Amino acid sequence: MAGKHAVVWALLVAACGSWTEEPNAPRVEIAPLQARPVAPADVVEAWALPAAMIPMGIAVEPDTGRRVVLEVEGRVSELETGEELAFFEAPLPGTGFGDVAALGGGLLALTAVSDGYIASLADGSLVPHFCYEPGWFDDASNAVQASGALAFDALHDRLFAQPLTLANGGRGNVLESFFATYDITSGVDLQWWRTPTLVASGLAVLDAGETPDATTLLVAQGDELLRFDVAQRMLTVLVSFGELGLVSIAGIARDDVAGTLLVLGYDEGADAPAVLEVPLDAVLQGS
């Protein structure tokens, strides 16, 4: 995270964990490859966002095609018009939201410290739904679990997140890093994978596959996009947006109708947020 996107996740630890032992999570590896730069010619459209805005995620509603942006303090607005659609107050004082995924029917999934939520754009409700706080830590550790990346796999009715275990109440180092999935109906966790020290700032389903184990994801970290192959438990670096000046990606979202990827991030120098739209094929070219 960089610039305005460097948000302190937590001042308090919320006790929501139900596990008493660390999950038996298979380990994910990273392929030793270099990122290919995205060319200026690949950009379909670009939006400059207000400099005072601190966006944390972007999503495309599957039923309406509307593109929405989530700000850290809980404001959700439409990308093209800037219209505020809803405001959700962070559940814990001094914290904010990490990412957003659109579920359809005016519902969103949001990540916050320790918990994930289902939010309604229609009535402004915010309901706790899935929890990723590390129950295997004792209270004295003051560790916090947070996720800045979230995606919805509609084919298999599950959410993907990238829980991080952060030391010192969210102010310290990353102690552990995971991918995890949650049942969309019950919120129960389904599977965990332990990753290298990955700090993802965005997720998108690339290919849901015929079975849950065949899923592949796009993962944003820094100015790069990676692919996570669930079956192979492998992260592969794809492209970098650094040459376009987007030095810190804050969120990604697929537009299946347009066949494009929306990349939310911060522009070099101005440290102002922007959204770039690129063809999905440009991201996957040669991979």
C-alpha positions in Angstrom: 0.0 0.0 0.0 1.2 3.5 -0.7 0.1 7.1 -0.3 -3.4 7.7 0.8 -4.1 4.0 0.5 -1.8 3.3 3.5 -4.7 2.9 6.0 -4.2 1.8 9.6 -6.6 -1.2 9.7 -7.4 -1.4 13.4 -7.0 0.1 16.8 -9.0 -2.6 18.5 -9.2 -6.4 18.2 -12.7 -7.8 17.8 -13.3 -11.3 19.2 -15.2 -13.1 16.4 -12.9 -16.1 15.8 -14.3 -19.6 16.4 -11.2 -21.7 15.6 -9.0 -22.9 18.4 -6.3 -24.4 16.1 -4.6 -23.0 13.1 -6.2 -24.2 9.8 -4.3 -26.9 7.9 -3.7 -24.7 4.9 -1.8 -26.0 1.9 1.0 -23.6 0.8 0.9 -21.5 -2.3 4.1 -20.9 -4.4 5.0 -18.0 -6.6 6.5 -18.7 -10.1 9.7 -16.8 -10.7 8.6 -14.7 -13.6 8.8 -11.0 -14.5 5.7 -8.8 -15.0 5.0 -7.6 -18.6 4.2 -3.9 -18.7 0.7 -2.8 -19.8 1.0 -0.4 -22.8 -0.7 3.0 -23.0 -2.4 1.7 -26.2 -4.2 -1.0 -24.1 -6.1 1.6 -22.0 -9.7 1.8 -23.2 -10.8 4.6 -20.8 -9.5 6.4 -17.8 -11.2 8.2 -14.9 -9.5 10.7 -12.6 -11.1 10.6 -9.1 -11.1 13.4 -6.6 -7.7 13.9 -4.9 -9.3 13.8 -1.4 -10.9 10.4 -2.1 -9.5 7.3 -0.5 -11.0 4.4 -2.5 -10.4 0.8 -1.4 -12.3 -1.2 -3.9 -14.2 -1.3 -7.2 -17.0 -3.7 -8.4 -19.3 -4.2 -11.3 -22.9 -5.3 -10.4 -23.6 -8.5 -12.3 -27.2 -7.7 -13.0 -27.1 -4.0 -13.8 -23.6 -3.5 -15.1 -23.2 -0.5 -12.8 -19.6 0.2 -11.6 -19.3 1.2 -8.0 -16.4 2.4 -5.9 -15.9 1.9 -2.2 -14.1 4.5 -0.1 -12.3 3.5 3.1 -14.8 5.3 5.4 -17.8 3.4 3.8 -19.1 5.6 1.0 -20.2 3.8 -2.1 -20.6 5.8 -5.3 -21.1 5.2 -9.0 -17.9 5.4 -11.0 -19.2 7.2 -14.1 -21.4 9.8 -12.4 -19.9 10.1 -8.9 -23.4 9.8 -7.4 -23.3 8.6 -3.8 -25.4 5.3 -3.5 -25.0 4.5 0.2 -22.8 5.2 3.2 -21.9 2.3 5.6 -20.3 3.2 9.0 -17.3 1.1 9.9 -18.2 -1.3 12.7 -15.1 -0.5 14.8 -13.9 3.0 15.8 -10.8 4.1 14.0 -11.1 1.5 11.2 -12.4 1.4 7.7 -13.4 -1.0 4.9 -10.9 -3.0 2.8 -12.6 -4.1 -0.4 -16.0 -4.7 -2.1 -17.6 -7.4 -4.3 -21.0 -7.0 -6.0 -23.4 -9.8 -5.5 -26.4 -8.6 -7.5 -29.8 -7.4 -6.4 -28.3 -4.3 -4.8 -26.2 -6.3 -2.4 -22.5 -5.9 -1.8 -19.9 -7.9 0.3 -17.5 -5.7 2.2 -14.3 -6.6 4.2 -13.5 -4.8 7.5 -11.3 -5.7 10.4 -12.0 -9.3 11.5 -15.3 -9.6 9.7 -16.9 -9.6 6.3 -20.3 -8.0 5.8 -23.3 -8.0 3.5 -24.4 -4.5 2.7 -27.6 -3.4 1.0 -27.6 -0.4 -1.3 -31.4 -0.3 -1.0 -31.9 0.1 2.7 -28.3 0.9 3.9 -28.1 -2.2 6.2 -24.8 -3.7 7.1 -24.9 -7.3 8.5 -21.8 -9.4 9.7 -21.6 -12.5 7.5 -18.2 -14.1 7.5 -15.3 -13.9 10.0 -11.6 -14.4 9.4 -10.1 -13.4 12.7 -7.3 -15.8 13.8 -8.8 -17.7 16.7 -5.5 -19.6 17.3 -3.9 -16.4 18.6 -4.2 -15.6 22.3 -5.4 -12.2 23.4 -2.0 -11.2 24.5 -0.7 -11.3 20.9 -2.8 -8.3 19.9 -2.9 -9.6 16.4 -5.6 -8.5 14.0 -6.9 -10.2 10.9 -7.9 -8.0 7.9 -8.4 -8.3 4.2 -7.9 -5.7 1.5 -9.1 -8.1 -1.3 -12.4 -9.7 -2.0 -14.1 -11.5 -5.0 -17.4 -13.3 -5.5 -17.5 -16.6 -7.4 -21.2 -16.7 -8.4 -20.9 -20.1 -10.2 -19.9 -21.8 -6.9 -21.7 -19.5 -4.5 -18.6 -18.5 -2.5 -16.5 -15.5 -1.6 -12.7 -15.3 -1.9 -10.7 -13.1 0.5 -7.1 -12.7 1.4 -6.8 -12.5 5.2 -3.7 -11.0 6.7 -2.6 -11.5 10.2 -1.2 -8.1 11.4 0.9 -7.5 14.5 0.4 -4.8 17.1 -3.3 -4.2 16.6 -2.9 -3.7 12.9 0.0 -1.3 13.1 2.8 -3.9 12.8 4.2 -6.4 10.3 2.3 -9.0 8.4 2.7 -12.2 10.4 0.8 -14.5 8.1 -0.9 -14.3 4.8 -3.7 -16.5 3.4 -6.3 -17.0 0.7 -9.7 -18.2 2.1 -13.1 -19.0 0.7 -16.5 -18.6 2.4 -19.9 -20.0 1.6 -22.1 -17.1 0.4 -25.2 -18.4 2.1 -23.9 -19.3 5.5 -20.7 -17.4 5.7 -18.8 -20.5 6.9 -15.2 -20.8 5.8 -14.6 -23.5 3.3 -10.9 -23.6 2.5 -7.6 -21.9 3.4 -4.4 -21.6 1.6 -1.2 -20.2 3.1 0.6 -17.8 0.8 4.1 -16.2 0.8 4.1 -12.7 2.3 1.4 -11.5 -0.1 -0.5 -8.3 0.6 -3.3 -8.3 -2.0 -5.2 -5.1 -2.6 -7.7 -6.6 -5.1 -9.2 -9.9 -6.3 -11.3 -10.9 -9.3 -12.5 -14.3 -10.5 -10.7 -15.1 -13.8 -12.2 -18.5 -14.5 -14.6 -20.2 -12.0 -14.0 -23.6 -13.6 -16.3 -26.6 -13.6 -15.5 -27.4 -10.0 -14.4 -25.1 -7.1 -10.9 -26.5 -7.3 -10.5 -25.4 -10.9 -10.9 -21.7 -10.1 -8.3 -19.1 -11.2 -8.2 -15.6 -9.7 -6.6 -12.3 -10.7 -4.7 -10.9 -7.7 -3.5 -7.3 -7.3 -0.4 -6.4 -5.3 1.6 -3.2 -5.6 1.5 -2.2 -9.3 1.2 -5.8 -10.5 -1.5 -8.3 -11.3 -0.9 -12.0 -10.7 -2.9 -15.2 -11.4 -3.7 -17.6 -8.6 -4.3 -21.2 -9.9 -6.2 -22.9 -7.1 -5.6 -26.4 -8.4 -1.9 -25.9 -8.8 -1.6 -23.7 -5.7 0.5 -21.3 -7.9 0.8 -17.6 -8.2 2.1 -16.3 -11.5 3.0 -12.7 -12.2 1.2 -11.3 -15.3 1.5 -7.6 -15.9 2.6 -4.3 -14.3 0.8 -1.0 -14.5 3.9 0.9 -13.3 4.7 2.3 -16.8 1.2 3.8 -16.9 1.9 5.7 -13.7 -0.4 3.5 -11.6 2.0 2.7 -8.8 -0.4 1.3 -6.2 -3.4 -0.8 -7.2 -6.3 -0.4 -4.7 -8.9 -2.7 -6.4 -9.8 -4.6 -9.5 -13.1 -5.7 -11.1 -14.1 -7.6 -14.2 -16.8 -6.3 -16.6 -18.0 -9.4 -18.3 -20.2 -7.6 -20.8 -17.4 -5.3 -22.0 -14.7 -7.9 -21.7 -12.5 -5.5 -19.7 -10.8 -5.2 -16.4 -11.2 -2.1 -14.2 -8.1 -1.2 -12.2 -8.4 1.3 -9.4 -5.2 2.8 -8.0 -3.0 5.8 -7.3 -1.2 7.8 -9.9 2.5 8.4 -9.6 3.5 11.8 -8.3 0.0 13.3 -7.8 -0.8 10.4 -5.4 -4.4 10.8 -6.7 -6.8 7.9 -7.3 -7.6 6.9 -10.9 -9.4 4.0 -12.7 -8.0 2.5 -15.9 -10.1 0.2 -18.0 -8.1 -2.3 -20.1 -9.2 -5.3 -22.2 -8.9 -8.5 -20.2 -7.1 -10.0 -23.2 -4.3 -7.4 -22.8 -3.8 -8.6 -19.2 -3.7 -12.3 -20.2 -1.7 -11.9 -23.4 1.1 -14.5 -23.6 0.2 -16.1 -20.3 
